[in-house]
Amino acid sequence: MNILRTSQRESHQNSETLVVYEYPMNDADINGAVSHLNGRYPVQGFAVNEKCKEMAYVIKGSGKIVVDHVEIPVGPGDLLIISPGEKYYWHGDLDLFLSCTPAWYAGQHKIIR
């Protein structure tokens, strides 16, 4: 078993609109984070995970995700999976729980303008 406390999380300001609180699980197969979005991420263009499958659960707030130019409204309790290679952006005021498999790492995450 592995348990991480709030005091162990690492805060990252990924953009002017997105703060991510990563829990350092030291597990190459899966990871977890909580994020707060207020606006659009990425601010311009699209994001893409080249290797990781990302699961997002909307804790609170409302907004949308645009995946491969298809707009999907999201709100509390919604769960979605973004497959590797899908181009997406988020927009709204949202708190999200995020988990990736394999564990997310910056080298496989790209911003496409």
Residue, then its C-alpha position, 0 to 999 in steps of 0.5 A: m500500500n502507498i498513502l500520500r498526505t496533502s502535506q506531501r503533494e507538490s504544487h505546479q503552476n502549469s500556466e496562468t490558468l492551471v495549478v496542479y497538485e501532484y502526489p509523488m507516488n514513485d510508481a511508473d504505472i500510475n499517478g494521481a493529481v488534483s488540479h484547479l483550472n480557471g480559464r483555458y488550458p492550454v491558453q492557446g492551441f491543444a495539449v496532447n499526451e503521446k504515451c499516457k492515457e489520462m482519466a479526469y474526474v470533475i470534483k466541482g465546477s463547470g466547463k468543457i473539454v474540446v477533444d479533437h475539435v469536439e466540444i463536451p460540456v462537463g460538470p461535477g461527477d463526470l468522468l472521462i478518459i483522454s486516450p494517447g494522441e488525442k488533442y484537447y483543451w479544457h475551459g472553465d472553472l473546474d477542480l479535477f482529479l487526474s490519473c494517468t497510466p503509465a504515470w504522467y511525465a513532462g517529456q510525453h506531454k506536448i502543446i500544439r499551437 
